[in-house]
Amino acid sequence: MLPRTVCALFFGLTSVAAQTIQVDVNVVNVLCTVRDPHGALITTLKQDDFEVRENGGLQQIRYFTRDTDLPLTIALLVDVSGSVRRFVQAEKGAAIQFLREVLRPNDQALLTGFSSTIVLWQDFTSSLPLLESALGGMHAVPFRGLPKDGLAMPTTLLYDAMGSTALSKLKSVSGRKTMIIISDGMDLGSRNTLDAAVQAAQITNTIVYGICYSTGRESGCGYLKSLAQPTGGRMFELGPKSSLSVVFAAIQDELRSQYSLGYVSTNPARDGSFRKLQVKVHAGGLRAFSRKGYYARSVTEP
């Protein structure tokens, strides 16, 4: 399967040709990375090489840059249940190294652990020492009582962790937003559904990367893939040739190789509707796979 292009959308300010321009809320910015058929990242394309369609209608690209200085926000969600917890304990160093290499002074990250309970280990910070301390202290989350309404016994609140992090933490953040989930992909006990978790990420214009650790039982990697792909992200399955450090390196390369495309939608309605999105690259052999769409900001939103 050919590697995919990762795209995210957001409204507000955009950085263009090393200049920061203020634009109105109707401007949609698309962050993309492009790969050739061999998987190599392509960083030399020009504005005319791209085509953006919204609900099938061609959009005029008004703003373009190959390098974006927009701040990066990373939400790292770690499954700390069962055998996944033991794996994470052994691989904390790879996560710490990733944050050291990818975060710049204007960037920030948070760390959340989830099992039968969701715990914010470290809120948004640019401090690497604080993030390293939180990762170093991550441990099993104790069970905190039976559900009150007869629901299944919660053991892994994956969908709730993703949904609540997107809506309560990332929605008000501007710039580039990425959620990285390390899990076996199995959910048990969430009030949110998989579709609701995806919708939360799409509403907040967050790229989701799933890092799947197979426990040897029923594989949940397909669920992580279903969480990531609609947002423009993808799923990595860990294995003998794909360690956590290798996966983090691949994500880091993509985050550093983004194009920024900005357009004013031909549909001016701010009705909160879902708009389908398609990004194409005209150059032969290059593939651009964007997120499936975005939600137009409602007039009731700030």
C-alpha positions as CSV (number, residue, x, y, z in Angstrom):
1,M,0.0,0.0,0.0
2,L,1.3,3.4,-0.9
3,P,2.1,5.8,2.0
4,R,-0.5,8.4,2.6
5,T,-0.4,12.2,2.7
6,V,-1.4,13.6,6.0
7,C,-3.5,16.7,6.1
8,A,-5.1,18.8,8.8
9,L,-7.4,21.8,8.7
10,F,-7.9,24.8,11.0
11,F,-9.2,28.3,10.9
12,G,-7.6,31.6,11.9
13,L,-4.0,32.8,11.3
14,T,-1.7,31.4,8.6
15,S,2.0,31.8,8.0
16,V,2.8,32.5,4.4
17,A,6.2,32.9,2.8
18,A,7.8,33.8,6.1
19,Q,5.1,36.4,6.8
20,T,2.3,36.2,9.2
21,I,-1.0,37.4,7.8
22,Q,-4.3,37.8,9.6
23,V,-7.2,36.4,7.6
24,D,-10.9,36.1,8.4
25,V,-12.5,33.0,9.9
26,N,-13.7,31.8,6.5
27,V,-10.1,30.9,5.4
28,V,-9.4,27.2,5.6
29,N,-5.8,26.1,6.0
30,V,-4.7,22.6,4.9
31,L,-1.5,21.2,6.2
32,C,-0.1,18.4,4.0
33,T,2.8,16.1,3.6
34,V,3.5,14.4,0.2
35,R,5.2,11.2,-0.6
36,D,6.4,9.5,-3.8
37,P,5.5,5.9,-4.7
38,H,8.6,4.7,-2.8
39,G,7.6,6.4,0.4
40,A,10.0,9.3,0.3
41,L,8.8,12.7,1.5
42,I,8.5,15.4,-1.2
43,T,9.2,18.9,0.0
44,T,9.9,20.8,-3.3
45,L,6.4,21.2,-4.7
46,K,4.9,24.6,-5.6
47,Q,1.4,26.0,-5.3
48,D,0.4,25.1,-8.8
49,D,1.2,21.5,-8.1
50,F,-1.8,21.2,-5.8
51,E,-5.5,21.0,-6.2
52,V,-8.1,21.3,-3.4
53,R,-11.7,20.4,-3.7
54,E,-14.5,20.8,-1.1
55,N,-17.6,18.8,-1.6
56,G,-16.4,18.2,-5.2
57,G,-16.0,21.9,-6.0
58,L,-12.6,23.2,-7.0
59,Q,-11.2,25.8,-4.5
60,Q,-8.8,28.6,-5.3
61,I,-5.6,28.3,-3.3
62,R,-4.7,31.7,-2.0
63,Y,-2.0,31.0,0.5
64,F,0.9,28.6,0.1
65,T,4.2,27.9,1.9
66,R,6.5,24.9,2.0
67,D,7.6,25.6,5.6
68,T,5.2,26.5,8.3
69,D,6.1,28.2,11.6
70,L,2.7,27.5,13.1
71,P,3.0,26.2,16.7
72,L,2.7,22.5,17.2
73,T,0.6,21.0,19.9
74,I,0.9,17.3,20.7
75,A,-1.5,15.3,22.9
76,L,0.1,12.0,23.8
77,L,-2.4,9.4,25.0
78,V,-1.0,6.2,26.5
79,D,-2.9,3.0,27.3
80,V,-1.7,2.0,30.7
81,S,-3.9,-1.2,31.0
82,G,-2.6,-4.8,31.2
83,S,0.2,-5.9,28.9
84,V,0.2,-2.5,27.1
85,R,1.3,-0.9,30.3
86,R,4.3,-3.2,30.6
87,F,5.3,-2.4,27.1
88,V,5.1,1.4,27.6
89,Q,7.2,1.1,30.8
90,A,10.0,-0.5,28.7
91,E,9.7,2.1,25.9
92,K,9.4,5.4,27.8
93,G,12.9,6.4,26.5
94,A,11.6,6.5,22.9
95,A,8.7,8.8,23.8
96,I,11.0,11.1,25.7
97,Q,13.5,11.2,22.8
98,F,10.7,12.0,20.4
99,L,9.5,15.0,22.4
100,R,13.0,16.2,22.8
101,E,13.5,16.2,19.0
102,V,10.2,17.4,17.8
103,L,9.2,20.2,20.2
104,R,10.4,23.8,19.6
105,P,10.2,26.6,22.1
106,N,6.7,27.7,20.9
107,D,5.3,24.2,20.9
108,Q,3.6,22.3,23.7
109,A,2.5,18.9,24.7
110,L,0.3,17.1,27.2
111,L,0.4,13.5,28.5
112,T,-2.7,11.5,29.4
113,G,-2.9,7.9,30.6
114,F,-6.1,5.8,30.3
115,S,-7.3,2.4,31.4
116,S,-10.5,2.2,33.5
117,T,-9.9,5.8,34.4
118,I,-8.5,8.8,32.4
119,V,-5.7,10.7,34.1
120,L,-4.0,13.8,32.9
121,W,-0.4,13.2,33.9
122,Q,0.8,16.5,32.5
123,D,-1.2,19.4,31.1
124,F,0.0,21.6,28.2
125,T,3.6,22.6,28.7
126,S,6.7,23.5,26.7
127,S,8.9,22.2,29.5
128,L,10.7,19.0,28.5
129,P,11.7,18.3,32.1
130,L,8.1,18.3,33.2
131,L,7.1,16.0,30.3
132,E,10.0,13.7,31.0
133,S,9.0,13.6,34.7
134,A,5.4,12.8,33.8
135,L,6.5,10.0,31.5
136,G,8.9,8.6,34.1
137,G,6.1,8.5,36.7
138,M,3.4,6.9,34.5
139,H,2.0,3.8,36.1
140,A,-1.2,1.8,36.3
141,V,-4.4,3.7,37.0
142,P,-6.4,2.1,39.8
143,F,-10.0,1.2,39.2
144,R,-12.4,3.7,40.7
145,G,-15.8,2.0,41.3
146,L,-18.6,0.4,39.4
147,P,-20.6,2.3,36.7
148,K,-23.8,3.8,38.1
149,D,-26.1,2.9,35.2
150,G,-25.4,-0.7,34.6
151,L,-23.0,-0.2,31.7
152,A,-20.2,-2.7,31.1
153,M,-17.3,-2.8,33.5
154,P,-14.8,-0.1,32.2
155,T,-11.3,-1.4,31.6
156,T,-10.0,0.7,28.7
157,L,-11.6,4.0,28.0
158,L,-9.9,4.6,24.6
159,Y,-12.8,6.4,22.9
160,D,-13.6,8.6,25.9
161,A,-9.9,9.6,26.3
162,M,-9.7,10.6,22.6
163,G,-13.0,12.5,22.6
164,S,-12.5,14.3,25.9
165,T,-8.9,15.3,25.1
166,A,-10.0,16.7,21.7
167,L,-13.0,18.7,22.9
168,S,-11.7,19.8,26.4
169,K,-8.1,20.4,25.6
170,L,-7.5,20.9,21.8
171,K,-10.6,22.7,20.6
172,S,-9.4,26.1,21.8
173,V,-5.8,25.6,20.6
174,S,-4.7,27.3,17.4
175,G,-2.0,26.1,15.0
176,R,-1.1,22.5,14.2
177,K,-2.6,19.8,16.5
178,T,-1.6,16.2,16.7
179,M,-2.9,13.4,18.9
180,I,-0.7,10.3,19.3
181,I,-2.4,7.2,20.8
182,I,-0.4,4.2,22.0
183,S,-2.7,1.3,22.6
184,D,-3.7,-2.2,21.6
185,G,-6.8,-0.5,20.1
186,M,-9.4,-2.3,22.3
187,D,-12.0,-0.3,24.0
188,L,-14.3,-1.5,26.8
189,G,-16.5,0.8,28.8
190,S,-16.4,4.1,27.0
191,R,-19.6,6.2,26.8
192,N,-18.4,7.5,23.4
193,T,-18.5,5.4,20.3
194,L,-15.7,5.1,17.8
195,D,-17.6,7.5,15.4
196,A,-18.1,10.0,18.2
197,A,-14.4,10.0,19.0
198,V,-13.5,10.6,15.3
199,Q,-16.0,13.4,15.1
200,A,-14.4,15.1,18.1
201,A,-11.1,15.0,16.4
202,Q,-12.5,16.4,13.1
203,I,-14.4,19.2,14.9
204,T,-11.1,20.3,16.6
205,N,-9.1,19.7,13.3
206,T,-6.7,17.3,15.0
207,I,-4.5,14.7,13.2
208,V,-4.6,11.4,15.0
209,Y,-1.8,8.9,14.8
210,G,-2.5,5.4,16.2
211,I,0.5,3.3,17.4
212,C,-0.8,-0.2,17.8
213,Y,0.8,-2.7,20.2
214,S,-0.5,-6.2,19.6
215,T,-1.0,-8.2,22.8
216,G,-1.2,-11.5,20.9
217,R,-5.0,-11.8,21.6
218,E,-7.7,-10.3,19.4
219,S,-6.1,-7.4,17.5
220,G,-7.5,-3.9,17.9
221,C,-5.2,-2.4,15.3
222,G,-8.1,-2.0,12.9
223,Y,-9.9,0.2,15.4
224,L,-6.9,2.5,15.7
225,K,-6.8,2.7,11.9
226,S,-10.5,3.7,11.9
227,L,-9.8,6.4,14.4
228,A,-6.8,7.8,12.6
229,Q,-7.6,7.7,8.9
230,P,-10.7,10.0,8.8
231,T,-8.6,12.7,10.6
232,G,-5.8,12.5,8.0
233,G,-3.5,10.5,10.2
234,R,-2.6,6.8,10.0
235,M,-1.9,3.7,12.1
236,F,1.4,2.1,12.8
237,E,1.6,-1.4,14.0
238,L,4.6,-2.2,16.2
239,G,6.7,-5.2,15.4
240,P,10.2,-6.6,15.1
241,K,11.1,-4.2,12.3
242,S,8.9,-1.3,13.5
243,S,9.9,-0.3,17.1
244,L,8.4,2.7,18.9
245,S,11.5,4.8,18.1
246,V,11.1,4.0,14.4
247,V,7.5,4.9,14.4
248,F,8.2,8.2,16.3
249,A,10.8,9.0,13.7
250,A,8.3,8.6,10.9
251,I,5.8,10.8,12.6
252,Q,8.5,13.4,13.3
253,D,9.5,13.4,9.6
254,E,5.9,14.1,8.6
255,L,5.4,16.9,11.0
256,R,8.6,18.6,9.7
257,S,7.6,18.2,6.0
258,Q,4.3,19.9,5.8
259,Y,2.9,22.2,3.2
260,S,0.4,24.9,4.1
261,L,-2.4,25.6,1.6
262,G,-5.1,28.2,2.4
263,Y,-8.3,28.9,0.6
264,V,-11.6,30.7,1.1
265,S,-14.4,28.2,0.7
266,T,-16.9,28.8,-2.1
267,N,-19.5,27.9,0.4
268,P,-19.7,30.9,2.8
269,A,-22.3,29.4,5.1
270,R,-21.1,29.0,8.7
271,D,-23.6,26.3,9.6
272,G,-21.5,23.7,11.3
273,S,-21.9,21.3,8.4
274,F,-19.4,18.6,7.5
275,R,-17.5,19.4,4.2
276,K,-15.8,16.7,2.3
277,L,-12.2,17.5,1.3
278,Q,-9.9,16.1,-1.4
279,V,-6.3,17.2,-2.0
280,K,-4.5,16.2,-5.2
281,V,-1.0,16.6,-6.5
282,H,-0.7,17.1,-10.3
283,A,2.9,15.8,-10.5
284,G,2.9,12.3,-11.9
285,G,3.5,9.5,-9.4
286,L,2.9,11.6,-6.3
287,R,0.0,10.8,-4.0
288,A,-1.9,13.1,-1.8
289,F,-4.4,11.6,0.7
290,S,-6.1,14.2,2.8
291,R,-8.5,13.9,5.7
292,K,-12.0,13.1,4.7
293,G,-13.3,16.5,5.6
294,Y,-13.9,19.2,8.2
295,Y,-16.7,20.9,10.0
296,A,-17.4,24.5,9.0
297,R,-17.3,26.7,12.0
298,S,-20.8,27.6,13.2
299,V,-21.8,31.2,13.7
300,T,-22.4,30.4,17.4
301,E,-18.8,29.5,17.9
302,P,-16.2,32.1,19.0
